[in-house]
């Protein structure tokens, strides 16, 4: 990791698979946004506190075994993507085996958007405190066919197909509501793209 000071405008550095033991020599890389140190021999996360522009850090496949090492990354204001393991294969750190690994890292680095390739924002949203629809109260529906007779041979006061007009009207209303809902969805998608 020598002579990187000669290139202070670097935005991406890939030093994976280089048998690097210690993180050093990055202090002058003020514009560095992406750093790949995967598959090395690093056991401590150090000398990164001056990387104020760093957004993505890949450290999978190293020897980091202590959760406290991750705390050093909390000083990086722009860090949004961190990788300490890649899938279930060999590219992982011993720290990933800790039972509270995911929760502890998310607590230490609350601004992360992805951890080990998983979108943490979506994971957090799925673990929201409560579902807003749980408190929604809907009236008990009235059966559509409550006055409809399916028995064509049975005598009834309105004839064998009593209630047919009501059923047809309910079916028409449902089709109209479905078309309106689809129109609203299409409008929403159009606004989201704009």
C-alpha positions as CSV (number, residue, x, y, z in Angstrom):
1,X,0.0,0.0,0.0
2,X,2.9,2.3,-0.7
3,X,3.0,5.4,-3.0
4,X,-0.8,6.0,-2.9
5,X,0.0,9.5,-1.6
6,X,1.1,10.3,-5.2
7,X,-2.5,9.8,-6.4
8,X,-4.6,12.0,-4.1
9,X,-7.5,12.1,-6.6
10,X,-8.2,8.4,-6.6
11,X,-11.9,7.6,-6.1
12,X,-11.6,3.8,-6.3
13,X,-8.8,1.5,-5.1
14,X,-8.9,-2.3,-5.5
15,X,-6.2,-4.0,-3.4
16,X,-7.9,-7.3,-3.1
17,X,-5.9,-10.6,-3.0
18,X,-2.6,-8.9,-2.1
19,X,-1.7,-10.5,1.3
20,X,-2.1,-7.1,3.0
21,X,-1.7,-7.4,6.8
22,X,-2.3,-3.8,7.8
23,X,-4.4,-1.0,6.5
24,X,-2.1,2.0,6.0
25,X,-1.0,4.6,3.5
26,X,-4.5,5.9,2.7
27,X,-4.5,9.1,4.7
28,X,-4.1,11.4,1.6
29,X,-6.9,9.9,-0.4
30,X,-9.5,12.6,0.3
31,X,-11.7,11.7,-2.6
32,X,-11.7,7.9,-2.2
33,X,-15.2,6.6,-2.4
34,X,-14.7,2.8,-2.9
35,X,-12.0,0.7,-1.3
36,X,-11.7,-3.1,-1.9
37,X,-9.5,-4.9,0.5
38,X,-11.1,-8.3,0.1
39,X,-9.2,-11.6,0.5
40,X,-6.2,-10.2,2.4
41,X,-4.8,-11.0,5.9
42,X,-6.2,-7.9,7.7
43,X,-7.2,-8.6,11.4
44,X,-7.7,-4.9,12.5
45,X,-9.7,-2.1,10.9
46,X,-7.4,0.8,11.5
47,X,-6.1,4.0,9.8
48,X,-9.4,4.7,8.0
49,X,-10.7,7.6,10.1
50,X,-9.5,10.2,7.5
51,X,-11.4,8.7,4.6
52,X,-14.3,11.1,4.9
53,X,-15.6,10.4,1.3
54,X,-15.5,6.6,1.6
55,X,-18.9,5.2,0.6
56,X,-18.1,1.5,0.0
57,X,-15.7,-0.7,1.9
58,X,-15.1,-4.4,1.0
59,X,-13.3,-6.4,3.7
60,X,-14.6,-9.9,3.1
61,X,-12.2,-12.7,3.3
62,X,-9.9,-11.3,6.0
63,X,-9.1,-12.2,9.6
64,X,-11.2,-9.7,11.5
65,X,-12.5,-11.6,14.5
66,X,-13.6,-8.9,17.0
67,X,-16.8,-6.9,16.7
68,X,-15.1,-3.9,18.3
69,X,-13.0,-3.5,15.1
70,X,-16.1,-2.5,13.2
71,X,-16.6,0.5,15.6
72,X,-13.7,2.2,13.9
73,X,-15.9,2.7,10.8
74,X,-18.5,4.7,12.8
75,X,-16.3,7.8,12.2
76,X,-16.7,7.6,8.4
77,X,-19.6,10.0,7.6
78,X,-20.3,8.7,4.0
79,X,-20.0,5.0,4.5
80,X,-23.1,3.3,3.2
81,X,-21.9,-0.1,2.0
82,X,-19.9,-2.5,4.0
83,X,-19.0,-6.1,3.2
84,X,-17.4,-8.4,5.7
85,X,-18.5,-11.6,4.1
86,X,-19.6,-12.7,0.6
87,X,-22.2,-15.4,0.6
88,X,-21.6,-18.6,2.5
89,X,-18.2,-19.3,0.9
90,X,-14.6,-18.7,1.9
91,X,-14.7,-14.9,1.6
92,X,-15.8,-14.1,5.2
93,X,-14.3,-12.9,8.4
94,X,-14.4,-14.8,11.7
95,X,-16.5,-12.0,13.2
96,X,-19.4,-12.9,10.9
97,X,-19.9,-16.1,13.0
98,X,-20.8,-14.1,16.1
99,X,-24.5,-14.7,16.8
100,X,-25.2,-11.0,17.2
101,X,-23.1,-9.9,14.2
102,X,-25.7,-8.4,12.0
103,X,-27.5,-6.6,14.8
104,X,-24.3,-5.3,16.4
105,X,-23.0,-3.9,13.1
106,X,-26.3,-2.2,12.3
107,X,-26.3,-0.6,15.7
108,X,-22.7,0.6,15.3
109,X,-23.3,1.8,11.8
110,X,-26.9,3.0,11.5
111,X,-26.3,4.9,8.2
112,X,-25.4,1.7,6.3
113,X,-27.6,1.0,3.3
114,X,-26.2,-2.4,2.6
115,X,-24.3,-4.9,4.8
116,X,-22.8,-7.9,3.1
117,X,-24.8,-7.2,-0.1
118,X,-28.1,-7.1,1.7
119,X,-30.1,-3.8,1.6
120,X,-30.3,-2.8,5.3
121,X,-32.9,-0.1,4.6
122,X,-35.3,-2.7,3.2
123,X,-34.5,-5.1,6.1
124,X,-35.2,-2.3,8.6
125,X,-38.5,-1.4,6.8
126,X,-39.6,-5.1,7.0
127,X,-38.9,-5.0,10.8
128,X,-40.9,-1.9,11.4
129,X,-42.4,-1.4,14.8
130,X,-46.0,-2.1,13.7
131,X,-48.0,-2.5,10.5
132,X,-50.2,0.6,9.8
133,X,-53.0,-1.7,8.5
134,X,-53.3,-3.5,11.9
135,X,-55.3,-0.6,13.3
136,X,-57.5,-0.3,10.2
137,X,-61.1,-1.1,11.0
138,X,-63.4,-2.2,8.2
139,X,-67.1,-2.8,8.3
140,X,-68.4,-6.3,8.1
141,X,-69.3,-7.0,4.5
142,X,-72.8,-7.9,3.4
143,X,-72.9,-11.0,1.3
144,X,-73.7,-10.1,-2.3
145,X,-75.8,-13.1,-3.0
146,X,-77.8,-13.1,0.2
147,X,-81.2,-12.9,-1.7
148,X,-80.1,-14.9,-4.7
149,X,-81.6,-18.3,-5.3
150,X,-79.5,-20.9,-7.2
151,X,-82.3,-23.4,-7.3
152,X,-84.1,-22.9,-10.7
153,X,-86.9,-25.3,-9.7
154,X,-87.7,-23.8,-6.3
155,X,-90.6,-21.4,-6.1
156,X,-89.8,-18.0,-4.7
157,X,-91.5,-14.7,-4.4
158,X,-89.3,-13.0,-7.1
159,X,-88.8,-16.0,-9.4
160,X,-85.9,-18.5,-9.7
161,X,-83.2,-15.8,-10.4
162,X,-84.2,-13.4,-7.7
163,X,-81.3,-11.0,-6.9
164,X,-79.7,-11.2,-10.4
165,X,-79.9,-7.5,-11.0
166,X,-78.2,-6.8,-7.7
167,X,-75.5,-9.3,-8.5
168,X,-74.9,-7.8,-11.9
169,X,-74.7,-4.3,-10.4
170,X,-72.2,-5.4,-7.8
171,X,-70.1,-7.1,-10.5
172,X,-70.1,-3.9,-12.6
173,X,-69.2,-1.8,-9.6
174,X,-66.2,-4.2,-8.8
175,X,-65.0,-3.9,-12.4
176,X,-65.2,-0.1,-12.2
177,X,-63.4,0.0,-8.9
178,X,-60.7,-2.4,-10.2
179,X,-60.1,-0.2,-13.3
180,X,-59.9,2.9,-11.1
181,X,-57.4,1.2,-8.8
182,X,-55.2,0.3,-11.8
183,X,-55.4,3.8,-13.0
184,X,-54.3,5.2,-9.6
185,X,-51.4,2.6,-9.5
186,X,-50.3,3.7,-13.1
187,X,-50.4,7.4,-12.0
188,X,-48.3,6.6,-9.0
189,X,-45.7,4.7,-11.0
190,X,-45.6,7.6,-13.5
191,X,-44.9,10.1,-10.7
192,X,-42.3,7.9,-9.1
193,X,-40.3,7.8,-12.4
194,X,-40.5,11.6,-12.8
